[in-house]
């Protein structure tokens, strides 16, 4: 009887998340500096056209790609955070804990800040390799750190040691960025800081040709890790006794989380809070540690929260849009504190 009640409750919560996600997606497409009525947005999304050509251009070229970016980025970071918290058995672990975001920042710093330091040399490199944009540089930096972490993961048996190595890689990347900032001009530093603040507005349709396939592939791959993640909850020794290949499972989790984190950071900048807080919110909502429930739940709630933050950042009255990291942190910090106070045991 209790099992039926629990299943019914989960269906209700999932249904509520679906409705919330659809409403927030509609709000993201409708609200902004130019208000477009919900009725017109729904009509346009159904393929019935829209009379106002300006509205149509805004919806197609700005609002829709930005909304898809927020939706997929939120889902990806939430899944990455859940996997890291399970793998390292650390409630404060997030998708950037392995230094991947710092690696992306290093890639951007080399391109953006090096202009002020090396001048003509950087201009020559950029002109020779036209595709070496900020996003591409961040992509290279993030995946460079990911490959280092994966290499070390094959050598280290202890997850705690791997976690420490990842943190140290992040510190080393940040130290190099700090040196570049010290020798850079104010204009270059400002450009780098703006990138660090994060934005869902920089992923155009041509970038979505890379962004969407990578994130969808990573999210689908995470579904195949559900069994391994559930077994890892019991502890590595017990999981090994049950026949789980710890090293292979760990590499799989690191690869999937790395791809999700690297892709989001490369195109949107380092986005705070979502990967850390969403898993705890879902555990509180569903009262379970079962990843067959949590993985789809964090995808939906992560996407919904990212869309909500994006709406706040673009509210009428702001000049342009607020930095997305400022919004996620202001909203996220009270949520995390409230979750901690309610649960009191983050490791459950």
C-alpha positions in Angstrom: 0.0 0.0 0.0 2.8 2.4 1.0 4.6 1.5 -2.2 1.6 2.4 -4.3 1.3 5.8 -2.5 5.0 6.5 -3.1 4.7 5.7 -6.8 1.6 7.9 -7.0 3.5 10.7 -5.3 6.4 10.4 -7.7 4.1 10.5 -10.7 2.5 13.7 -9.3 5.8 15.4 -8.7 7.1 14.4 -12.2 3.9 15.7 -13.7 4.4 19.0 -11.8 7.9 19.3 -13.1 6.8 18.8 -16.6 4.2 21.5 -16.3 6.7 23.8 -14.6 9.3 23.2 -17.3 6.8 24.0 -20.1 5.6 27.2 -18.3 9.1 28.4 -17.8 10.1 27.7 -21.4 7.0 29.7 -22.5 8.0 32.5 -20.2 11.6 32.5 -21.5 10.4 32.8 -25.1 7.8 35.5 -24.3 9.4 37.8 -21.7 12.2 40.2 -22.2 12.9 43.8 -23.2 10.3 43.3 -25.9 7.2 41.6 -24.5 5.5 39.1 -26.9 2.1 37.9 -25.8 1.9 34.2 -24.8 -0.9 33.7 -27.4 1.4 34.8 -30.2 4.3 32.7 -28.9 2.1 29.5 -28.7 0.8 30.3 -32.2 4.3 30.7 -33.5 5.6 27.5 -31.8 2.7 25.6 -33.4 3.9 26.7 -36.8 1.0 28.9 -37.5 3.1 32.0 -38.2 3.2 35.4 -36.6 2.0 38.7 -38.1 4.7 40.9 -36.6 7.9 40.2 -38.5 10.1 41.8 -35.8 8.6 39.5 -33.2 9.3 36.6 -35.5 13.0 37.5 -35.8 13.3 38.0 -32.0 11.7 34.6 -31.3 13.8 32.7 -33.9 17.1 34.4 -33.7 17.3 35.2 -30.0 14.7 33.9 -27.6 14.5 30.3 -28.9 18.2 29.5 -29.1 18.7 31.2 -25.7 15.9 29.1 -24.1 17.3 25.9 -25.5 20.7 26.8 -24.2 19.4 27.4 -20.7 17.3 24.2 -20.8 20.1 21.9 -21.9 22.8 23.6 -19.8 20.7 23.3 -16.6 19.9 19.6 -17.2 23.6 18.8 -18.0 25.1 20.6 -15.0 22.5 19.0 -12.6 23.2 15.5 -13.9 27.0 16.1 -13.7 26.6 17.3 -10.1 24.6 14.3 -9.1 27.1 11.9 -10.6 30.0 13.6 -8.8 28.2 13.6 -5.5 27.6 9.9 -5.8 31.0 9.0 -7.1 32.9 10.9 -4.4 30.3 10.4 -1.8 30.6 14.1 -1.1 27.4 16.2 -0.8 29.4 19.4 -1.7 30.8 18.0 -4.9 29.7 19.7 -8.1 30.4 19.2 -11.8 33.3 21.6 -11.8 35.1 19.9 -8.9 37.6 18.1 -11.1 39.0 21.4 -12.5 37.3 21.2 -15.9 35.7 24.7 -15.5 39.1 26.0 -14.5 40.6 24.5 -17.6 38.0 26.2 -19.7 38.8 29.5 -18.0 42.5 28.9 -18.7 41.8 28.4 -22.4 39.8 31.6 -22.6 42.5 33.5 -20.6 45.2 32.4 -23.1 43.2 33.8 -26.0 41.6 36.9 -24.3 44.4 38.0 -22.0 47.3 37.0 -24.2 46.3 39.8 -26.6 47.5 42.4 -24.1 50.7 40.5 -23.2 52.0 39.2 -26.5 50.1 41.5 -28.9 51.2 40.7 -32.4 52.0 37.0 -31.6 48.4 36.4 -30.4 47.0 38.2 -33.4 49.1 36.0 -35.7 47.9 32.9 -34.0 44.2 33.9 -34.1 44.4 35.0 -37.7 46.1 31.8 -38.7 43.5 29.7 -36.9 40.2 31.4 -37.5 38.1 28.9 -35.5 40.1 29.6 -32.3 37.3 31.7 -30.9 36.6 32.1 -27.2 34.2 29.1 -27.1 36.7 26.9 -29.0 39.6 28.0 -26.7 37.4 27.2 -23.6 36.5 23.8 -25.2 40.2 23.0 -25.7 41.1 24.0 -22.1 38.2 22.1 -20.6 38.9 18.9 -22.5 42.6 19.2 -21.9 42.0 19.1 -18.2 39.5 16.3 -18.7 42.1 14.1 -20.5 44.6 14.8 -17.7 42.0 13.7 -15.1 41.1 10.6 -17.1 44.7 9.6 -17.4 45.3 10.0 -13.7 42.0 8.1 -13.0 43.6 5.0 -14.6 46.6 5.3 -12.2 44.8 6.1 -9.0 42.5 3.6 -7.2 41.3 5.9 -4.5 38.5 8.4 -5.4 39.6 10.7 -2.6 43.1 11.0 -4.2 41.5 11.6 -7.6 39.4 14.4 -6.1 42.4 16.0 -4.5 44.3 15.9 -7.9 41.3 17.4 -9.7 41.2 20.3 -7.1 45.0 20.8 -7.5 44.6 20.9 -11.3 42.0 23.6 -10.8 44.2 25.6 -8.5 47.1 25.4 -11.0 44.9 26.6 -13.9 43.6 29.5 -11.7 47.2 30.4 -10.8 48.2 30.7 -14.5 45.0 32.8 -15.2 46.0 35.0 -12.3 49.5 35.6 -13.8 48.0 36.4 -17.2 45.6 38.9 -15.5 48.5 40.5 -13.7 50.3 41.3 -17.0 47.1 42.1 -19.0 45.4 45.4 -19.8 42.2 46.5 -18.0 40.2 46.0 -21.2 41.3 42.4 -21.6 40.7 41.7 -17.9 37.2 43.1 -18.2 36.5 40.9 -21.2 37.6 37.9 -19.3 35.6 38.8 -16.2 32.4 39.2 -18.4 33.0 35.7 -19.7 33.4 34.3 -16.2 30.0 35.8 -15.2 28.3 33.4 -17.6 25.6 33.8 -20.2 23.0 31.7 -22.0 22.9 34.3 -24.8 26.1 33.5 -26.6 25.1 30.2 -28.2 23.8 31.0 -31.7 22.2 28.4 -34.0 25.6 27.6 -35.7 27.1 26.8 -32.3 24.0 24.7 -31.4 25.2 22.3 -34.1 27.9 21.3 -31.6 26.3 22.2 -28.3 23.0 20.2 -28.7 24.5 16.9 -30.0 27.2 16.8 -27.3 24.8 17.5 -24.4 22.1 15.1 -25.6 24.7 12.4 -26.1 26.0 13.0 -22.6 22.5 13.0 -21.0 21.6 9.8 -22.8 24.9 8.2 -21.7 24.1 9.1 -18.1 21.0 6.9 -18.3 23.2 3.9 -18.9 25.2 4.7 -15.7 22.1 4.4 -13.4 22.9 0.8 -12.3 26.6 1.6 -11.5 25.6 4.8 -9.6 23.1 2.9 -7.5 25.6 0.2 -6.6 28.3 2.8 -5.8 25.9 4.2 -3.1 26.7 1.0 -1.1 30.5 1.8 -1.0 33.3 0.8 -3.3 34.2 -2.4 -1.4 30.6 -3.7 -1.4 30.1 -2.6 -5.0 33.2 -4.6 -6.0 31.9 -7.7 -4.1 28.7 -7.4 -6.1 30.7 -7.6 -9.3 30.9 -4.0 -10.3 34.0 -3.0 -12.2 35.0 0.0 -10.2 37.6 1.4 -12.5 35.5 1.1 -15.6 32.5 2.6 -13.9 34.5 5.5 -12.6 35.9 6.3 -16.0 32.5 6.2 -17.5 31.1 8.6 -14.9 34.1 10.9 -15.3 33.8 10.9 -19.2 30.1 11.7 -19.1 30.4 14.4 -16.5 33.4 15.8 -18.2 31.7 16.1 -21.6 28.6 17.7 -20.0 30.6 20.2 -17.9 33.2 21.0 -20.6 30.5 21.7 -23.2 28.4 23.9 -21.0 31.4 25.9 -19.7 32.9 26.3 -23.2 29.8 27.9 -24.6 28.1 29.5 -21.6 31.0 30.2 -19.2 31.2 28.7 -15.7 27.7 28.5 -14.3 27.5 28.3 -10.5 25.0 26.6 -8.1 22.9 24.4 -10.4 25.1 21.3 -10.3 25.5 21.6 -6.6 22.0 22.3 -5.4 19.6 20.6 -7.8 20.6 17.0 -6.8 19.8 17.9 -3.1 16.5 19.5 -4.1 15.5 16.4 -6.0 16.4 14.0 -3.2 14.2 16.1 -0.9 11.3 16.2 -3.4 11.3 12.4 -4.2 12.6 11.1 -0.8 14.9 8.6 -2.6 18.5 7.9 -3.6 17.5 5.7 -6.5 19.2 7.1 -9.6 16.5 5.7 -11.9 14.3 8.4 -10.4 17.0 11.0 -9.7 18.6 11.2 -13.1 15.5 12.2 -15.0 14.4 14.3 -12.0 17.6 16.4 -11.9 17.4 16.8 -15.7 14.0 18.4 -15.5 14.5 20.4 -12.3 18.0 21.6 -13.5 16.5 22.7 -16.8 13.6 24.4 -15.0 15.8 26.3 -12.6 18.2 27.4 -15.4 15.1 28.8 -17.3 13.9 30.5 -14.2 17.2 32.2 -13.6 17.3 33.2 -17.3 13.9 34.9 -17.0 15.0 36.8 -13.9 18.2 37.9 -15.7 16.2 39.3 -18.6 13.4 41.0 -16.8 12.3 44.4 -18.3 14.0 47.3 -16.6 17.5 45.8 -16.7 19.9 47.2 -19.3 20.5 44.2 -21.5 20.7 41.1 -19.2 22.1 40.5 -15.7 25.1 38.0 -15.4 23.6 34.6 -15.1 26.0 33.6 -12.3 24.9 36.5 -10.2 21.3 35.3 -10.5 22.0 31.6 -9.9 24.0 32.4 -6.8 21.5 34.8 -5.3 18.7 32.3 -5.9 20.7 29.3 -5.1 22.4 30.2 -1.9 19.2 30.4 0.2 17.9 27.2 -1.4 21.1 25.3 -0.5 21.0 26.6 3.1 17.3 25.6 3.5 18.0 22.2 2.1 20.8 21.7 4.6 18.7 22.9 7.5 15.8 20.6 6.5 17.7 17.5 5.8 20.6 17.9 8.3 22.2 14.9 6.8 23.5 15.6 3.3 25.0 12.2 2.8 21.7 10.3 2.8 
